[in-house]
């Protein structure tokens, strides 16, 4: 690797990690100032708080690293342009594409690391982050309840509940139906169902078995039994997809698709973003170089203003389309990849003009 490559690459990676080290502590302080009352009120253990902020660091670094990459590129490339170093590079016979090579190498290194973190490390951090939040920060709030739950466990078993409380592992107005083709074979209902020590406790239990000439009805005020599903699969909490690594997430999506889950688009958005976020960092690197490689009147401030404006437009499209996919029939693949495709086209246009 040539001296030029090392010169740019060291500044690229150095500025990127410096920005992370600067912004993450600020994020922790802001988050702690907002949540300190709830942490003290619910008496969260010190070790749990420390673990939460370690997970917080990984969770948000993975979420925001394309923005850090973008700002890093604009920052140090603008400094090179203001010192006329880029003009010196190009005047020495180095082509613009050759000048761009160390940026691409740096983007590939960061994106590969981010991809590995997003596929395997970030899900574990997300699990710890969300478990702490729902245990200590949102304790007892109605957000924990899911109403009117309907699930198809397989081709022949269906269940329904009026509402489900994941933390208490309890549901009300529960119904479980077994079918043979289109024919109802068995129906189990209960006023409440609670999962305790691998056993389901059913209150006001009623079991109806449908035969050819008569129905057999069994009743009990309380019934302890085993049922063919896990209570956590009854209706997964909204963040469940974020806590699974890539292999587990694909299996989970396949299973939820067969069950007809109403949240399947939400899970697909999470899966697609595992790949789209690293790619977006690569695209934003190209845009950052194209925007900031020219020396402008007004200096670095103009480049930063243009870059931050583009970054907010990108984030706006990403969030709006992601929300549309989560809450409607809008295709998740289009929602996740449209910002990358549109900004990829913009990157090519800006790069062509920067080269000229």
LOLO-408565 format. One line per 4 residues: their letters; for each residue x, y, z negated of C-alpha. Coordinates in Angstrom, 3 decimals, always signed. Each point is the difference from the previous one (the first is absolute). Layout:
a = X/Y/Z ~ ...
END
This chain:
xxxx = +0.000/+0.000/+0.000 ~ +1.313/+3.415/+0.998 ~ +0.744/+2.925/-2.313 ~ -3.123/+1.813/+1.275
xxxx = -2.187/-2.959/-0.952 ~ +1.390/-0.210/-3.526 ~ -0.225/+3.759/-0.430 ~ -3.703/+0.158/+0.838
xxxx = -0.948/-3.352/-1.561 ~ +1.510/+0.868/-3.394 ~ -1.893/+3.271/-0.095 ~ -3.213/-1.653/+1.166
xxxx = +0.050/-2.703/-2.689 ~ +1.459/+2.314/-2.646 ~ -2.707/+2.630/+0.489 ~ -2.727/-2.675/+0.043
xxxx = +1.038/-1.568/-3.316 ~ +0.591/+3.421/-1.551 ~ -3.558/+1.013/+0.841 ~ -1.352/-3.191/-1.554
xxxx = +2.038/+0.581/-3.163 ~ -1.289/+3.589/-0.131 ~ -3.697/-0.590/+0.648 ~ -0.649/-3.241/-1.897
xxxx = +0.884/+1.479/-3.452 ~ -2.219/+2.989/+0.827 ~ -2.819/-2.377/+0.903 ~ +0.481/-1.936/-3.260
xxxx = -0.087/+3.191/-2.083 ~ -3.154/+1.264/+1.738 ~ -1.714/-3.395/-0.340 ~ +0.998/-0.321/-3.660
xxxx = -1.295/+3.488/-0.808 ~ -3.394/-0.954/+1.478 ~ -0.259/-3.401/-1.690 ~ +1.694/+0.526/-3.367
xxxx = -3.353/+0.520/-1.797 ~ -1.406/-3.309/+1.272 ~ +3.252/-1.829/-0.772 ~ -0.061/+1.243/-3.605
xxxx = -3.753/-0.539/-0.364 ~ +0.178/-3.646/+1.099 ~ +3.295/-0.595/-1.858 ~ +1.906/-1.358/+2.969
xxxx = +3.234/-1.754/-1.125 ~ +3.247/+1.819/+0.791 ~ +1.280/-2.986/+2.012 ~ -3.180/-0.029/+2.091
xxxx = +0.388/+3.731/+0.711 ~ +3.636/-0.455/+1.094 ~ -0.990/-2.953/+2.204 ~ -2.863/+2.060/+1.453
xxxx = +2.330/+2.813/+1.080 ~ +2.475/-2.440/+1.526 ~ -2.880/-1.406/+2.040 ~ -1.176/+3.575/+0.650
xxxx = +3.407/+0.840/+1.494 ~ -0.030/-2.963/+2.402 ~ -3.692/+0.441/+0.845 ~ +0.252/+3.657/+1.010
xxxx = +3.473/-0.247/+1.535 ~ -1.403/-2.641/+2.351 ~ -3.093/+2.110/+0.682 ~ +1.787/+3.304/+0.651
xxxx = +3.360/-1.028/+1.418 ~ -0.899/+0.971/+3.633 ~ -0.555/+3.553/-1.260 ~ +3.351/-0.086/-1.840
xxxx = +1.695/-1.233/+3.185 ~ -1.614/+2.750/+2.064 ~ +0.952/+2.817/-2.366 ~ +3.527/-1.398/-0.402
xxxx = +0.573/-0.017/+3.763 ~ -1.320/+3.546/+0.427 ~ +2.014/+1.275/-2.962 ~ +3.464/-1.209/+0.931
xxxx = -0.474/+0.282/+3.788 ~ -1.057/+3.640/-0.433 ~ +3.186/+0.572/-2.004 ~ +2.037/-1.517/+2.861
xxxx = -1.808/+2.223/+2.514 ~ +0.447/+3.169/-2.071 ~ +3.730/-0.672/-0.261 ~ +0.063/-0.534/+3.797
xxxx = +1.432/-3.498/-0.585 ~ -2.539/-1.553/+2.379 ~ +1.090/+2.429/+2.738 ~ +3.602/-1.044/-0.654
xxxx = -0.907/-3.699/+0.286 ~ -1.850/+0.465/+3.284 ~ +2.646/+2.363/+1.420 ~ +2.673/-2.646/-0.571
xxxx = -1.689/-2.241/+2.552 ~ -2.243/-1.992/-2.339 ~ -3.424/-0.554/+1.593 ~ -3.151/+0.728/-1.952
xxxx = -0.896/-3.725/+0.014 ~ +3.432/-0.831/-1.402 ~ -0.486/+2.671/-2.646 ~ -3.301/-1.678/-0.886
xxxx = +1.557/-3.455/-0.578 ~ +1.028/+0.394/-3.687 ~ -3.505/+1.256/-0.777 ~ -1.449/-3.160/+1.523
xxxx = +2.447/-2.161/-1.951 ~ -0.957/+1.758/-3.239 ~ -3.718/-0.288/+0.798 ~ +0.368/-3.734/+0.699
xxxx = +1.854/-0.580/-3.295 ~ -2.609/+1.912/-2.001 ~ -2.937/-1.592/+1.825 ~ +1.310/-3.555/-0.489
xxxx = +0.459/+0.689/-3.712 ~ -3.452/+1.587/-0.200 ~ -1.537/-2.941/+1.862 ~ +1.497/-2.500/-2.450
xxxx = -1.166/+2.133/-2.925 ~ -3.504/+0.381/+1.460 ~ -0.412/-3.706/+0.743 ~ +1.270/-1.399/-3.292
xxxx = +1.180/+2.481/-2.680 ~ -2.709/+2.696/+0.180 ~ -2.913/-2.473/-0.500 ~ +1.450/-1.113/-3.339
xxxx = +0.480/+3.624/-1.044 ~ -3.547/+0.794/+1.136 ~ -1.366/-2.768/-2.204 ~ +1.762/+1.340/-3.100
xxxx = -0.948/+3.586/+0.891 ~ -3.706/-0.804/+0.412 ~ -0.226/-2.366/-2.966 ~ +1.372/+2.696/-2.316
xxxx = -2.344/+2.594/+1.519 ~ -3.123/-2.115/-0.471 ~ +1.056/-1.297/-3.425 ~ +1.037/+3.267/-1.662
xxxx = -0.961/+2.940/+2.220 ~ -3.485/-0.962/+1.214 ~ -0.965/-2.204/-2.910 ~ -3.735/-0.432/-0.358
xxxx = -0.956/+2.088/+3.022 ~ -2.790/-1.044/+2.357 ~ +2.470/-0.201/+2.851 ~ +0.717/-3.522/-1.237
xxxx = -3.493/-1.199/+0.971 ~ -1.025/-1.322/+3.408 ~ -3.721/-0.128/+0.725 ~ -2.093/-2.220/+2.283
xxxx = +2.726/-2.518/+0.703 ~ -0.661/-2.571/+2.713 ~ +2.566/-2.631/+0.938 ~ +0.134/-2.945/+2.388
xxxx = +2.512/-2.425/-1.522 ~ -0.096/-2.397/+2.965 ~ -2.478/-1.279/+2.591 ~ -2.366/-1.395/-2.632
xxxx = +0.462/+1.959/-3.262 ~ -1.242/+3.551/-0.647 ~ -0.054/+2.118/-3.145 ~ -1.557/+3.265/-1.098
xxxx = +0.181/+2.237/-3.078 ~ -1.580/+3.308/-0.914 ~ +3.283/+1.383/-1.362 ~ +3.470/-1.290/-0.847
xxxx = +2.514/+1.307/-2.569 ~ +3.507/-1.214/+0.933 ~ +1.642/+0.898/-3.322 ~ -2.631/-1.844/-2.038
xxxx = -0.266/-2.791/+2.597 ~ -3.759/+0.243/-0.289 ~ -2.912/+0.265/+2.458 ~ -3.759/+0.416/-0.440
xxxx = -3.017/-1.408/+1.884 ~ +2.176/-2.720/+1.472 ~ -1.147/-2.407/+2.739 ~ +1.925/-2.868/+1.642
xxxx = -1.574/-1.865/+2.945 ~ +1.073/-3.215/+1.755 ~ -1.246/-0.658/+3.545 ~ +0.040/-3.022/+2.283
xxxx = -0.179/+1.673/+3.369 ~ -3.003/+2.327/-0.314 ~ -1.559/-1.978/-2.850 ~ +0.337/+1.116/-3.621
xxxx = +1.283/-2.898/-2.128 ~ +0.795/+1.558/-3.402 ~ -0.520/+3.408/-1.560 ~ +1.640/+1.091/-3.279
xxxx = -0.962/+3.283/-1.665 ~ +0.844/+1.716/-3.277 ~ -0.600/+3.336/-1.709 ~ +3.753/+0.357/-0.655
xxxx = +3.116/-1.977/+0.927 ~ +3.320/+0.404/-1.819 ~ +3.335/-1.661/+0.711 ~ +1.731/-1.284/-3.175
xxxx = +2.942/-2.422/-0.241 ~ -0.523/-1.530/+3.486 ~ -3.722/-0.562/-0.779 ~ -3.030/+2.010/+1.098
xxxx = -2.491/+0.915/-2.694 ~ -3.500/+0.503/+1.431 ~ -2.806/+1.589/-2.043 ~ -3.663/-0.809/+0.811
xxxx = +1.200/-2.735/+2.331 ~ -2.382/-1.438/+2.627 ~ +0.926/-2.703/+2.519 ~ -2.395/-1.003/+2.745
xxxx = +0.708/-3.125/+2.065 ~ -2.129/-0.294/+3.156 ~ -1.058/-3.553/+0.929 ~ -2.284/-1.302/+2.724
xxxx = -3.229/-0.108/-2.019 ~ +0.789/+1.973/-3.152 ~ +2.407/+2.419/-1.656 ~ +1.997/-0.830/-3.124
xxxx = +0.408/+2.977/-2.315 ~ +2.518/+0.090/-2.841 ~ -0.003/+2.871/-2.518 ~ +2.253/+0.976/-2.893
xxxx = +0.429/+3.086/-2.151 ~ +3.774/-0.420/+0.290 ~ +1.958/-2.207/+2.392 ~ +3.773/-0.528/+0.227
xxxx = +1.056/-1.461/+3.331 ~ +2.541/+0.005/+2.835 ~ -0.892/+1.712/+3.282 ~ +1.722/-0.150/+3.421
xxxx = +1.529/+3.493/-0.005 ~ +2.437/+2.171/-1.928 ~ -1.519/+2.982/-1.790 ~ +2.722/+2.275/+1.432
xxxx = -1.154/-0.989/+3.482 ~ -3.576/+0.938/-0.857 ~ +0.616/+3.505/+1.238 ~ +3.644/+1.114/+0.172
xxxx = +0.823/+3.418/-1.408 ~ +0.692/+2.576/+2.699 ~ +3.776/-0.065/-0.452 ~ +0.418/-3.784/+0.261
xxxx = +1.416/+0.144/+3.556 ~ +2.736/+2.413/-1.112 ~ +1.268/-2.536/-2.556 ~ +0.566/-2.872/+2.464
xxxx = +3.161/-0.549/+2.003 ~ -0.344/-0.291/+3.762 ~ -0.445/-3.785/+0.125 ~ -2.540/+0.010/-2.843
xxxx = -1.836/+2.946/+1.538 ~ -0.463/-1.754/+3.349 ~ -1.420/-3.078/-1.735 ~ -2.237/+2.202/-2.131
xxxx = -1.359/+1.854/+3.065 ~ -0.707/-3.289/+1.786 ~ -1.895/-1.310/-3.032 ~ -1.956/+3.238/-0.483
xxxx = -0.920/+0.078/+3.707 ~ -1.564/-3.450/-0.297 ~ -1.928/+1.155/-3.063 ~ -1.349/+3.062/+1.752
xxxx = +1.549/+2.480/-2.430 ~ -1.272/+3.565/+0.354 ~ +3.523/+1.287/-0.827 ~ +1.777/-1.844/+2.815
xxxx = +0.845/+3.243/+1.853 ~ +1.630/+1.380/-3.153 ~ +2.223/-3.088/-0.238 ~ +0.945/+0.173/+3.692
xxxx = +0.984/+3.668/-0.355 ~ +2.401/-0.974/-2.802 ~ +1.470/-2.828/+2.112 ~ +0.521/+2.154/+3.097
xxxx = +1.598/+2.794/-2.033 ~ +2.709/-2.414/-1.178 ~ +1.361/+0.267/+3.563 ~ -1.194/+3.432/+1.093
xxxx = +1.641/+1.993/-2.831 ~ +3.586/-1.032/+0.912 ~ -0.742/+0.701/+3.683 ~ -1.374/+3.430/-0.907
xxxx = +3.292/+0.838/-1.729 ~ +1.838/-0.798/+3.222 ~ -2.347/+2.231/+2.037 ~ +0.241/+2.848/-2.514
xxxx = +3.804/-0.229/+0.171 ~ -0.130/+0.633/+3.756 ~ -2.419/+2.908/-0.458 ~ +2.184/+1.437/-2.760
xxxx = +3.091/-0.011/+2.222 ~ -1.906/+1.511/+2.928 ~ -1.475/+2.789/-2.141 ~ +3.131/+0.960/-1.926
xxxx = +2.889/-0.589/+2.421 ~ -0.361/+3.473/+1.524 ~ +1.283/+3.126/-1.738 ~ -2.994/+2.291/-0.506
xxxx = -0.456/+3.583/-1.040 ~ -1.133/-0.262/-3.611 ~ +2.328/-2.904/-0.744 ~ -0.861/-3.109/-1.958
xxxx = -3.254/+1.452/-1.352 ~ -1.647/-0.049/+3.433 ~ +1.016/-3.619/+0.594 ~ -1.289/-1.042/-3.413
xxxx = -3.302/+1.840/+0.586 ~ -0.511/-1.723/+3.364 ~ +1.030/-3.373/-1.423 ~ -2.214/+0.210/-3.082
xxxx = -2.958/+1.052/+2.159 ~ +0.481/-3.048/+2.232 ~ +0.378/-2.236/-3.061 ~ -3.305/+1.225/-1.459
xxxx = -1.770/-0.564/+3.319 ~ +1.367/-3.551/+0.050 ~ -1.112/-0.646/-3.592 ~ -3.430/+1.507/+0.759
xxxx = -0.607/-2.376/+2.914 ~ +1.336/-2.950/-1.985 ~ -2.268/+0.637/-3.017 ~ -3.145/+0.908/+1.958
xxxx = +0.191/-2.973/+2.353 ~ +0.909/-2.340/-2.872 ~ -3.078/+1.156/-1.939 ~ -2.184/-0.458/+3.089
xxxx = +1.239/-3.581/+0.399 ~ -0.561/-0.741/-3.711 ~ -3.566/+1.290/-0.078 ~ -1.329/-0.778/+3.478
xxxx = +0.403/-2.315/+2.977 ~ +2.812/+2.104/+1.474 ~ +2.738/-2.457/+1.169 ~ +2.784/-0.188/-2.639
xxxx = +2.675/-0.619/+2.646 ~ -0.908/+3.222/+1.807 ~ -0.256/+1.932/-3.272 ~ +3.489/-1.047/-1.137
xxxx = +1.881/+0.229/+3.290 ~ -1.650/+3.041/+1.637 ~ +2.168/+2.538/-1.930 ~ +3.165/-1.920/+0.960
xxxx = -0.959/-0.267/+3.662 ~ -1.054/+3.658/+0.311 ~ +3.052/+1.289/-1.875 ~ +2.198/-2.405/+1.978
xxxx = -1.161/+1.727/+3.183 ~ +0.642/+3.366/-1.654 ~ +3.493/-1.182/-1.000 ~ +0.834/-0.889/+3.618
xxxx = -1.248/+3.402/+1.207 ~ +1.932/+1.954/-2.648 ~ +3.131/-2.066/+0.574 ~ -0.121/+0.630/+3.742
xxxx = -0.290/+3.761/-0.559 ~ +2.738/-0.030/-2.665 ~ +2.306/-1.785/+2.424 ~ -0.608/+2.683/+2.620
END
